[in-house]
Amino acid sequence: MISFPFYCINTKTIDTMKSFKVTISLLLISFAWLAAPVNMFSAENSDKDSPCIINFINFIRQTEPRWPEDYPDEYLFNTTVEELKQLNEFGFKGTFLIQYDALINPDYQELMKKAIEQGHEVGAWWEITEPHVKDAGMNWRGRFPWDWHANVGFATGYTPDERIRLVDVYMEKFHSIFGCYPASVGSWFIDAHTMGYLYDRYNVKTACMCRDQYGTDGYTLWGGYWNQAYYPSRLNSYMPAQTQEEQIPIPVFRMLGSDPIYQYDSSIGNNGQGVITLEPVYKNGGGNRRWVEWFFPAMAGSKSINFNYIQAGQENSFGWNAIRNGLTMQVELVRGMADEGLVRVETLGESGSWYKKNFPVTPATAVTVMDDYRGKDISSVWYNSRFYRAGLLWIKNKFVIRDIHMFDAGIESDYLRKAGTTTYCEYITPPFVDGFLWSTEKEKAGLRLVAVKEDGTAKEISVKSHEFVESGENALTVNCNTAYGQFSLLFEEDAMTVAFSPADGAESLDWALEFTAVKKDDLPFTKMSDKVISASHRGYDYDVNLIEGKFVQKDSDFAKWHIVPQDNRLVLSGVIAE
């Protein structure tokens, strides 16, 4: 029996008058797929328990106003032609997300119809452009036909009613061209009001948004579900929901393939981050063969618990000359890994369907990297659940929990009910540990294992070796071996446990997790008791609770405190309390 992929959404339940046209369109697309590139590692035939999924996502702009002479519209179109040709040559299905200004261009319409016939997915890229706004009956406020400022080029810059009009106009145009609505939508960021409407009205299946970044291009998305994918809150598209009732049933995949070691600290102490990602235009990341040859196997071999995710591809506005070498190198490497069964290459829509089939709520995932491509003996872990995320780092024998951010579906984003008026955009989750914002280049904030002396002073404990163990469907154990014995850190969906097992014959040890931070004025903490740390961040008051052990404040401004174990064990709740 042959099963056909669906690249658009059947609209029978939305518009019965168009159902016959849609059915014919889907049948034509399905039969055309028989001649499409063969992908031996699709969602249906992969039996890997925790697959590494790769999406090739190329998104399409009509124009590039920043460099109009060097990047004319024809050059951007030819870049998309080459991206499509490349995927076909290597036998991969990809996802093309098209902006409205390109959607209304007959040349792109013809090209994308061809792409669909070849088995690729065509969806929506949600940056707002001048023709989009005008066709929705509104005035354009941008400096150029496409303006990247957040209050003009993204849905957050428009009122909730205006966002609905923008969605309806796009969907009507897309439907008139392809005979169906897009199954996937992507953007650097999409607000919850827009995303909820995309699901409720048009049954959009999958979305993708930008990776974590601080200040890059004026866009801050900080403290969210690191990489992989999550179901967003109805009140905040960047915030994972804790229950099915609170979530928009669209899995949001994180884009661009961040370096799990170096991206977090990139440009620490500055106003914005550098970029160390899989994007082929960047020579420190996706355009660097040494980095890419490290990144792909590291991610594919990660103890990811439920699955791991990589987004490859590039927007056309960088131009083919800038991305060709890096992207070709990446596609060649992925082809080899796919042939070995190490990765699963599919469209964004297919990944979303697989996710929804397997996970009714956001699952726990992890990225575990044991080696460092720069040869500096550095490794890293990122653990995610629907309640919190945690980032761990080892530099030789030094160990630090450098990041813990908490998730609460009840926190409304700044853009849910009103338009953003600034040229920048901010989505930030409540912090408990932030090794980027609370650090300087020389002194890094974080939680560290320390030996506590009789006089109360503490000395950092060296870690001789460490290992990662999948401890269950949604749990990860990190074992740190020291001269004193083994520290086991268990990350579960709703808690983090640290337990110490003394080595045979080792001297007794009083130990603790010690928090230190340099940027005292940026800390959110307001009060501390034995079991609770209270904090306030961006007008939101919250508590972090200790289930076992005790908090001990070491100075008046909360820049140093300890978590002291009880019977060599401490348990920190991962569930935020208001």
C-alpha positions, -999 to +999 in steps of 0.1 A: +000+000+000+013+034-009+007+063+014+009+099+001+021+128+021-001+159+025+016+192+019-015+213+023-044+211+045-077+198+032-102+226+036-134+206+034-144+215+070-135+252+063-151+258+030-173+231+016-179+250-017-142+245-025-139+209-013-140+194-048-113+217-061-091+209-031-096+171-034-086+172-071-056+194-062-044+170-035-049+140-058-028+157-084-001+165-059-002+129-045+002+113-079+030+138-088+048+126-057+053+092-073+080+108-094+095+128-065+129+123-049+130+092-027+137+097+010+145+064+026+143+078+061+108+093+063+088+094+095+068+063+085+097+039+080+122+049+107+123+026+137+148+046+157+135+051+192+149+086+196+154+098+160+175+127+149+152+147+125+165+171+099+144+196+081+157+215+051+138+248+054+144+275+028+123+306+032+116+330+005+116+368+003+107+388-029+131+416-023+162+426-002+162+463+004+194+463+025+216+456-006+193+462-036+221+467-061+240+435-051+208+414-045+182+423-070+149+404-070+160+382-099+190+371-079+168+361-049+146+341-073+175+323-088+188+315-053+155+297-046+157+279-080+192+266-070+180+255-035+152+235-051+176+220-077+201+210-050+175+192-028+163+173-059+199+163-069+205+148-034+171+131-032+157+151-003+123+166+003+124+201+017+101+228+030+098+262+013+082+289+033+071+318+012+065+354+022+035+373+009+054+395-015+069+364-032+036+345-030+019+371-053+048+368-079+038+345-108+074+333-112+074+320-076+039+305-080+051+285-109+083+274-092+065+264-060+038+244-079+067+225-095+083+220-061+050+205-048+048+181-078+084+170-069+074+161-033+084+192-014+063+212+010+053+248+005+042+268+036+040+304+048+068+326+060+053+351+084+072+384+079+049+412+070+055+432+038+040+462+021+018+444-004+005+421+023-005+451+045-021+470+016-041+440+004-054+437+040-067+473+036-042+489+059-015+516+056+022+505+053+045+521+079+077+506+068+108+522+054+110+497+025+087+472+009+101+447+034+112+462+067+128+440+094+119+462+123+097+443+148+069+469+148+065+467+110+079+435+097+063+411+122+028+404+134+036+417+169+036+452+154-001+450+146-032+449+167-050+416+173-077+425+148-051+435+122-033+402+126-065+384+118-069+404+086-033+397+076-039+359+082-071+359+062-056+378+032-026+355+031-046+323+034-071+334+007-042+342-017-024+309-009-056+289-014-063+306-047-029+295-060-024+260-046-060+250-039-054+244-002-041+261+029-005+257+041+002+231+067+033+249+081+041+285+090+074+299+101+089+332+113+116+345+136+087+350+160+049+347+158+026+359+185+002+336+203-029+354+190-018+349+154-007+313+160-039+304+178-060+318+149-039+299+124-048+267+142-084+274+151-094+288+117-071+272+092-059+241+110-022+248+105-003+218+117+033+229+124+053+260+130+090+270+134+105+300+151+140+313+157+165+298+181+173+314+214+192+347+208+197+379+228+195+412+209+204+398+175+189+420+148+168+436+176+151+403+184+154+387+219+141+352+224+156+341+257+152+313+281+128+291+260+127+255+251+162+250+239+162+236+203+138+206+196+100+215+197+073+224+221+036+232+223+031+269+230+008+285+256-023+302+243-011+333+261+025+333+250+039+317+218+074+315+233+063+298+265+058+260+266+023+251+280+021+227+309-013+211+300-033+203+268-059+228+279-034+256+279-016+248+247-020+257+210-019+223+194+009+234+169+044+220+177+069+248+173+103+237+161+133+258+170+153+270+139+189+275+128+209+248+146+226+265+175+261+254+186+252+237+220+285+248+235+295+282+222+263+300+211+251+306+246+282+326+257+288+343+223+295+380+228+288+378+265+288+412+281+277+429+249+242+442+238+237+413+214+249+378+207+271+366+179+259+339+156+273+303+157+246+283+140+241+259+111+233+287+087+257+282+058+264+319+053+283+321+086+319+311+084+321+303+122+293+279+119+274+264+090+299+276+064+328+259+083+334+223+073+352+215+105+323+228+126+297+211+105+315+178+105+315+180+143+279+194+147+259+168+127+274+137+144+273+154+178+236+161+174+228+127+158+247+109+185+232+129+214+213+112+242+182+131+232+156+112+253+127+114+228+142+129+197+166+154+184+161+181+158+182+200+132+170+227+109+192+232+078+187+256+049+188+293+044+167+323+033+172+333-003+180+369+006+216+360+014+221+350-023+233+318-038+270+328-041+271+334-003+255+301+007+262+277-021+295+262-008+283+258+028+249+244+019+263+220-006+288+207+019+260+202+044+237+184+020+264+161+010+271+152+047+234+147+055+231+124+024+258+102+038+243+102+073+208+095+059+221+066+039+236+051+071+203+055+089+217+080+114+192+108+106+157+112+093+152+139+066+116+150+061+095+181+056+085+204+085+049+193+081+058+156+083+078+163+115+049+181+130+025+153+122+049+128+138+053+150+168+015+153+174+010+116+169+036+108+196+033+136+221+000+149+235+019+175+256+054+188+252+079+160+259+112+162+277+142+162+254+180+167+258+210+177+238+242+160+251+276+169+236+306+151+249+334+167+228+344+201+215+354+207+179+379+233+190+398+207+211+394+226+244+379+197+264+345+212+267+311+195+268+276+205+273+240+194+281+207+211+275+176+195+292+141+206+284+107+198+298+074+216+297+082+231+331+118+243+328+151+241+309+186+236+323+220+241+306+252+224+320+288+230+309+321+213+316+354+230+308+381+204+315+376+196+352+353+226+359+316+221+360+287+246+361+250+247+358+249+278+337+213+282+330+179+273+345+148+291+331+112+283+343+081+280+322+046+291+331+018+290+305-001+317+326+024+344+317+010+366+290+034+379+264+037+417+259+021+413+225-009+391+232-035+420+234-017+450+219+007+459+192+044+463+199+056+498+192+093+494+194+117+484+166+129+455+188+110+425+202+115+406+235+103+372+246+119+361+279+110+334+304+115+337+342+151+330+351+165+311+381+201+309+368+213+329+338+249+325+329+247+349+300+229+380+314+244+378+349+280+373+338+310+392+325+335+377+301+358+368+329+334+359+357+305+336+348+273+332+369+260+298+377+256+269+402+287+249+411+295+219+432+315+231+462+331+215+493+321+235+524+348+239+551+342+243+589+347+280+587+319+283+561+341+290+531+338+269+500+360+254+474+349+243+439+350+205+434+369+193+404+351+168+381+374+140+368+349+126+343+313+126+335+287+106+316+251+109+304+224+082+309+189+082+297+170+074+328+135+069+315+111+082+289+115+119+300+145+118+323+183+122+320+210+114+345+243+132+345+270+114+366+300+135+377+329+116+391+352+133+416+379+125+441+352+124+468+328+101+450+300+104+424+275+132+421+244+122+401+222+149+387+188+136+377+167+158+355+130+149+354+100+168+339+091+186+371+123+184+393+161+183+394+178+160+419+214+160+430+226+130+450+261+122+463+276+088+467+309+088+486+338+068+473+350+039+493+376+051+518+371+088+508+371+115+535+338+128+546+324+157+526+301+186+534+290+199+500+266+222+484+255+238+452+269+273+453+253+301+432+274+332+423+267+361+400+286+392+390+259+415+377+241+419+410+217+447+398+202+423+372+193+396+397+155+390+401+156+376+437+137+394+464+135+370+494+149+337+506+138+311+532+149+276+538+127+262+511+118+291+488+135+317+467+112+345+457+118+365+425+103+391+403+110+394+366+094+419+342+065+424+366+059+387+372+064+374+408+073+338+412+088+313+437+113+285+431+108+257+458+132+233+473+117+199+480+147+184+498+176+204+512+179+240+523+186+274+508+213+294+527+218+331+518+255+342+518+252+379+511+225+406+513+221+411+475+215+374+466+247+373+445+259+343+465+238+315+481+240+278+487+217+249+483+226+225+511+217+188+509+199+167+533+215+133+537+236+139+506+206+147+485+188+178+473+157+181+452+148+214+434+112+217+421+110+224+384+075+238+387+073+275+391+050+288+418+032+322+416 
